[in-house]
Every structure is written in C-alpha cells, then in structure tokens.
Amino acid sequence: MGVTMIKACLNGTRRAGDHPALPLTPLELAEAAREAREAGAAAVHMHPRDEAGSESLSAVHVGAAVRAVRRACPGLPVGVSTGLWISGGDVEARREAVGGWAALPAEDRPDFASVNLSEPGFSDLWHDLRRLGVGVEAGVWSVDDADALASTGLECVRVLVEIIGGSADTAVSRAHAVLGRLDELSVPGPRLLHGEEGPAWILVDEAGQLGLATRIGLEDVLHSPVGDPVDGNADLVRLALARRV
C-alpha cells in the first residue's frame, strides 16, 4: 500500500555532536526543512532550542524557529514538541511557556504541536493549544494512552502511535496492540506510526504495509536500514520513500 505521508523529525532531544548535520539553530532548522521537503517530506517536526542549544518552549525560540522554516518552506506544515521534560517536568511552567505563544503573530506559531498522553496536564495543554489556533498531534505510546485519549473525547490533527523503547523484536506487535485499541475505541483522526533507534526502520516498513503515515529523521535514527551512516534528514527521507511497498 505504501505510506500515505512522511513527516521529517529534524532534531528531537539530540545534542550537538550527535550527528554532523543535526540542526539546532533557526537557520539550520530552516535549511534542514527545505532539504527534507525537496526529498519528499510533507511536514516537519522540530524541537526549537535556546541560545545554549537546550530545548525550549519559549515564545522567543519557538517563534524564531517557526519563522525561519516558514520563510524557507512556504506552505510546509510545521510542528513542535511540548514534551514535559523540556520544562523540567513542571506542568505549570510548560503551560505558562506555551501560553506565551499568544504574543506571537499567527504566522510564527506552529501549525501543530505534539502532546503526549502519558504526561500529566495533557488535557489543559490541549485546550490551550486549540485556543492559540495550534492543532494537536496526540502522542500515544501504549494501550493505556489510547484509553486516555478515548476518554477525553478530544479530536486531533493526527494520532501519533509512537513505539518508544523496548525490543525491536516486539515493535510490530506493540504497534498493532495500540492501533487495534484505537480502532476498538473508535478514536478519530489519521494514524502516524513510527519508532526510534532499533525499531525505526521496522516501523517505517510496517506503516507502509498498513497504508499509514510515518516519520523519519535524525530525531528517530542516525543510520540507514542497513546500518550505514546517513548525511542528514533529507537522506533519511529519501531512504524511507524508497522503501514504499
């Protein structure tokens, strides 16, 4: 069937030095997004950074990253993370930081933001983002997260079925458990399936078999399906597209 869409995840929690092409600054993110789009990515996801290179939810840093990508890639959907670790696990600090995006012009706000259902405070954050005109991608890592999402009745741009950690040998079965539960509960929204590190390419292939969207990029994996080094995000996108069923 083939994947329906590939989103490039440009940097994630990686640190400077993890890969020569890891984009951290707004200009680096813009260039990486442009190259990923040319390679076939239909959207990008990124973790904006502060001046020291640390992940940030500040309006200053989020706005600068989004603005740079939009200028380089007009019309490309742009998303960011709201991972609770970025605020040091402080739910209210995260909510305050995201609330600060209200000061940004609409064009400097992301199109969507991922919200992890396993993190406390996800429901309030979800409503805050919608009031800002930012779509929500629901980060579902487990069957319990699928149950939590169903119980809210909230609708989202996409349901991210994220198989994080664990053995590559069980990645597909865990993915099917989550996808099956979402369907059983009639949770609305298109599904995007992906993994990180060892299971990353396995789940790109599984997304293709199932006709789902997927994502790939330096956030998720630093090597090709056969273990070779890659040049960067665009290289990973090209490799993923080449594996379409």
Legacy VTK file of the C-alpha trace (Angstrom):
# vtk DataFile Version 3.0
C-alpha trace
ASCII
DATASET POLYDATA
POINTS 245 float
0.000 0.000 0.000
2.794 2.422 0.877
2.982 5.169 3.453
0.473 7.963 2.969
2.743 10.733 4.238
6.249 11.170 5.622
6.973 13.772 8.267
10.615 14.675 8.866
11.579 14.840 12.549
14.588 17.115 12.334
16.380 17.038 15.694
14.465 15.834 18.766
16.413 15.653 22.006
19.728 15.033 20.253
22.701 17.120 21.329
25.287 18.973 19.306
27.880 16.435 18.221
25.437 13.526 17.944
25.469 13.972 14.156
27.358 16.428 11.934
24.140 17.581 10.223
21.975 17.913 13.362
20.054 21.207 13.014
19.706 23.297 16.167
19.562 26.987 15.259
16.618 28.510 13.378
18.682 28.841 10.201
19.889 25.240 10.459
16.327 24.029 11.015
15.141 26.044 8.019
17.805 24.550 5.758
17.124 21.026 7.029
13.392 21.520 6.469
13.973 22.811 2.943
16.156 19.817 2.081
13.692 17.374 3.662
10.831 18.893 1.701
12.795 18.581 -1.537
13.448 14.937 -0.638
9.714 14.301 -0.284
8.702 15.163 3.292
5.161 16.536 3.570
5.623 18.106 7.031
8.318 18.687 9.639
8.525 18.274 13.407
11.235 20.009 15.428
12.435 20.859 18.923
13.404 24.566 18.991
16.471 25.482 21.035
17.652 28.401 23.137
20.958 30.201 22.674
22.777 27.477 24.631
21.335 24.711 22.459
18.844 23.428 25.053
15.271 22.552 24.088
12.884 25.424 24.680
9.153 26.140 24.715
9.707 29.892 24.994
7.787 32.021 22.509
11.066 33.684 21.542
12.706 30.434 20.497
9.620 28.698 19.094
8.695 31.790 17.092
12.206 32.188 15.688
12.386 28.550 14.571
8.917 28.532 13.015
9.527 31.858 11.283
12.773 30.656 9.742
11.233 27.416 8.472
8.213 29.222 7.051
10.414 31.644 5.147
12.466 28.807 3.679
9.499 26.488 3.044
6.268 28.415 2.375
3.225 26.229 2.875
5.052 23.357 4.590
3.216 22.288 7.770
5.455 22.859 10.804
5.121 21.172 14.188
6.945 21.281 17.514
7.206 19.183 20.649
5.655 20.028 24.013
7.440 17.211 25.867
7.201 17.748 29.601
10.931 17.142 30.029
11.543 20.465 28.230
10.141 22.317 31.257
11.979 20.053 33.680
8.804 18.095 34.446
6.964 21.225 35.654
3.400 21.091 34.298
2.569 24.707 35.106
5.850 26.022 33.698
5.124 24.212 30.456
1.621 25.620 30.306
2.895 29.140 31.003
5.545 28.857 28.297
3.052 27.620 25.710
0.606 30.323 26.780
3.307 32.828 25.877
2.868 31.855 22.226
-0.206 34.128 22.264
2.209 37.049 21.901
3.470 35.665 18.596
1.932 36.665 15.282
-0.214 33.824 13.993
2.285 33.113 11.224
5.039 32.500 13.807
3.047 29.874 15.683
3.405 26.226 14.693
0.674 24.544 12.703
0.570 21.703 15.228
2.233 20.521 18.424
2.598 17.018 19.806
1.047 16.337 23.217
1.965 13.102 24.993
-0.994 11.373 26.642
1.313 9.768 29.201
2.230 13.169 30.668
0.234 14.948 33.395
-1.577 18.095 32.342
-2.131 16.983 28.763
-5.813 17.942 28.677
-5.302 21.558 29.811
-2.387 21.922 27.406
-4.540 20.538 24.587
-7.209 23.200 25.174
-4.561 25.933 25.441
-3.106 24.968 22.072
-6.504 24.944 20.396
-7.233 28.439 21.728
-3.960 29.537 20.139
-5.034 28.100 16.804
-2.432 25.324 17.020
-3.501 21.812 16.067
-2.716 18.884 18.351
-0.961 15.649 17.491
-1.801 13.091 20.177
1.287 11.162 21.273
0.084 7.630 22.082
2.850 5.345 23.354
0.758 2.498 24.798
-2.667 0.899 25.077
-3.184 2.908 28.286
-2.529 6.107 26.335
-5.106 5.008 23.755
-7.624 4.576 26.583
-6.732 8.015 27.957
-7.212 9.629 24.562
-10.568 7.944 24.027
-11.797 9.084 27.439
-11.208 12.750 26.595
-13.401 12.855 23.505
-10.928 15.365 22.073
-10.148 15.390 18.381
-6.680 15.866 16.953
-4.817 16.524 13.737
-3.138 13.095 13.959
-2.757 10.244 16.383
0.954 9.506 16.732
1.413 5.824 17.503
4.911 6.046 18.941
6.671 2.812 19.841
9.359 4.127 22.182
11.955 1.854 23.751
11.717 -1.895 24.107
12.950 -4.606 21.801
12.878 -4.306 18.033
11.509 -7.866 18.006
8.288 -6.764 19.701
7.878 -3.370 17.980
5.339 -4.535 15.408
3.201 -6.456 17.904
3.186 -3.484 20.272
2.211 -1.191 17.422
-0.674 -3.455 16.436
-1.871 -3.590 20.054
-2.095 0.208 20.187
-3.596 0.571 16.712
-6.128 -2.132 17.492
-7.166 -0.451 20.720
-7.599 2.908 18.982
-9.854 1.268 16.412
-11.762 -0.657 19.073
-12.486 2.608 20.869
-13.326 4.425 17.600
-10.776 7.148 18.282
-10.995 9.649 15.393
-8.058 11.027 13.467
-5.483 9.697 10.987
-2.725 7.491 12.416
1.018 8.052 12.070
3.215 5.127 13.076
6.894 5.427 13.960
9.620 4.186 16.261
13.046 5.276 17.425
16.517 3.761 17.111
16.368 -0.034 16.574
12.655 -0.271 15.637
12.641 2.890 13.486
13.030 1.263 10.070
10.935 -1.752 11.047
8.014 0.569 11.762
8.550 2.666 8.633
8.073 -0.580 6.722
5.061 -1.554 8.836
3.450 1.835 8.219
3.881 1.170 4.518
2.296 -2.265 4.823
-0.671 -0.746 6.647
-1.019 2.308 4.414
-0.339 4.741 7.275
1.661 7.918 7.604
5.094 7.678 9.213
8.007 9.866 10.175
11.769 9.676 9.903
14.662 11.964 10.708
17.646 12.466 12.941
15.364 12.569 15.984
14.496 8.920 15.443
17.540 7.299 13.871
21.070 8.140 12.716
21.645 5.302 10.270
20.228 3.696 7.144
18.193 0.458 7.168
21.433 -1.495 6.695
23.303 0.404 9.400
25.269 2.801 7.231
25.780 6.430 8.317
23.454 8.971 6.693
24.156 12.509 5.522
21.180 14.021 7.324
17.413 14.366 7.432
16.919 14.559 3.672
18.911 11.352 3.202
16.649 9.581 5.705
13.513 10.839 3.948
14.782 9.590 0.588
15.598 6.196 2.068
12.134 5.942 3.649
10.402 6.847 0.401
12.460 4.272 -1.449
11.053 1.596 0.873
7.421 2.214 -0.090
5.629 -1.043 -0.761
LINES 1 246
245 0 1 2 3 4 5 6 7 8 9 10 11 12 13 14 15 16 17 18 19 20 21 22 23 24 25 26 27 28 29 30 31 32 33 34 35 36 37 38 39 40 41 42 43 44 45 46 47 48 49 50 51 52 53 54 55 56 57 58 59 60 61 62 63 64 65 66 67 68 69 70 71 72 73 74 75 76 77 78 79 80 81 82 83 84 85 86 87 88 89 90 91 92 93 94 95 96 97 98 99 100 101 102 103 104 105 106 107 108 109 110 111 112 113 114 115 116 117 118 119 120 121 122 123 124 125 126 127 128 129 130 131 132 133 134 135 136 137 138 139 140 141 142 143 144 145 146 147 148 149 150 151 152 153 154 155 156 157 158 159 160 161 162 163 164 165 166 167 168 169 170 171 172 173 174 175 176 177 178 179 180 181 182 183 184 185 186 187 188 189 190 191 192 193 194 195 196 197 198 199 200 201 202 203 204 205 206 207 208 209 210 211 212 213 214 215 216 217 218 219 220 221 222 223 224 225 226 227 228 229 230 231 232 233 234 235 236 237 238 239 240 241 242 243 244
